[in-house]
Amino acid sequence: MHFQKAYDKANDNANNCDNLGLAFYHLHDLEQALRYFDKAIELDSNMALSHFHRGLVFLDNKDFGKAENCLNTAITLDPNNEIFYHTKGQVYERQELPELYDNAIEQFKKAISINDMHTQSYFHLGRIYHLKKLFDEALMCYNKVIELETSKEEVKVLVIYRFILRRGEFC
């Protein structure tokens, strides 16, 4: 009953629409998620998170151009959110096109410049450096991941294993 009331009132409030969009996103109902993110933006076009969330839907659908546009809007509205830059870096990374690696690097570095403890950006930056065969830079990034995640042994093992495999030193 309470959920139904919230659901019915969602169209009156941008935050409620965004929250419902996220619920549908996590349920993998991307069409409904987009519907609510669009409604949130219709109610408040300055909601950076709704633009960001739309970008996630498009990224999941591999519609990289639309994802990038949404993330650009989110960044314009909130230029100090490292998650937005990190996700934009993933837009370039997931296309797996060498000509986009420098764009990914730029975005991951921007995320790190905002939050120098953003482990995911270091990890993905290291991955791109690996792909570019810049092993010293990759190792520096992976070492930073280990430094930031010292309590997680599985992270250390994964990072070291991944580095060895990519470098071709695994026997």
N, C-alpha and C positions, 0 to 999 in steps of 0.2 A: 504494500500500500504506500509506504513512504517513498520507495523507489519510483513508483508510478507518478506520484506527485512531483518529485524532482524531475523526472523525465518530461512531464507535461509542462513544467515551468522553465525548462532548459532554453526554450526559444526566446525567453525574455532577458537572458543574461549571457554575455559573452563568455565569462568564466565557466558557467555551467555547460555551455555548448562545447567548449574546449575539453572539459572533463569528460563529457559523454563521448566526444570524438576519441579521446584517449582510451576510454573503456572499449569502444568498438575496435580501435586499432589493436589493442592487446587481445581481443577476441578474433583477430585476423579478418574482421569484416571491414575491409578497406573502403568499400563504397560508402558505407554508413559513416565511417570515420571521416572521410572527406566531406560528406554532407554537413556534419557538425562543425568541422573546422571552418568550412566556408561560411556557415551561419555565424560562427563566432567572429570571423573577420568582417562580415556584413554588419554586425552589431558594433564592433570596435576594430577598425582597420589598423590601429596601432598596437594590437596585441602580438608582440613578437613571437610569443610561444605558439600561437595558432599558425602563424606562417611557418615556423620551424616544424611543427607537427605535420603540416601539409607536406613539407619537404621530405619528412621521413616516409610518408606514404608513397610518394613518387620514387624515392630511393628504393624502397622495397619492390616497387613495380619496375625498376630499372628504367624509369623515365627520367634520365639524368638531367636533361635540359630543364624540365619543370622543377625538379628537385633543386637544382642550382638557383633558379629564379626565386623560389620560395626562401631559400637560405640567404640569398642576397638581401631580400626584403627584411628578414629577421635580423640580419647583421646591421642593416641600416637603422633599424628601430632600436637595437640593443647591441652596440658595437663592442661591449665589454664582456660578452658571454663566450667563454672558451668552447663550450659545447657546440655552438653554432659553427665556429671555424673548424672544429674537429670533424663535424659531420660534413661540412663542405669539402674538406680534405678527402673524406671517404667517397664523396661523389666522384672525384677524380681517380682515386685508388681503385674503386670497384669496376671502372671501365677497362682496366688492365691495358691501357694504351701508353706505351713509353713516352709519347709526346705530352702526356698529361702529368707525368711524375713530378715535374718541377712545380706545377700548380698545387699538387697535393702537399709537397714539401712546404710550400709557402703557407698554406692553411694550417698545417700541423704546427709550424713554427709560431704562427700568430696565436694559436690556442695556448701554446707553452709560454709565450710572452705575457699572456694574461694570467695564467696559472702555471707556475713552474713545477707544480706537483701533479699535473694532469697526466697520469700514467698511460692512459690509452693513447694520447697523442705521441708520447715518446715511443710507444710500442709500434704504432702505425708508421711513424716517421722512420724508425729503424727498418721496418719492412720495405718501405720505398727505397731507402738507401741500399738495402740488400739487392733489390731488383735492379738498381743502377750499378751494382757491383762496387759500391763505395763502402767497403767492409769496415774500415776504421770508424767512419761516421755511424754505421749501423751498430757496431759494438758499443760505442759511446751511448747511444740511445738505449740499447738493451741493458747496459750497466746501470743506467739511470732507472729503468724499470725495476731492476733487482734492488737497487738502493731504496726505492720508494715502497717496494712490496716485500721487504725482508722477512716479514712474518708469514709469507705464503710460499712454502717450499715448492709447491707444484708450479708456481709462476717462474721461479728460478730455473727449474728443470726444463720447462717448456721453452723459455727464452734461449737457454744454452743449446738445447737440442735443435731448435729451429735455426740458430745461427750456424751450428756445425753442418747441418744438412744443406743449407743454402750455400755455404762456402765450399761444399764438396769435400770436406775433410772427414766425413763419417766413414768408418771402415766396417 
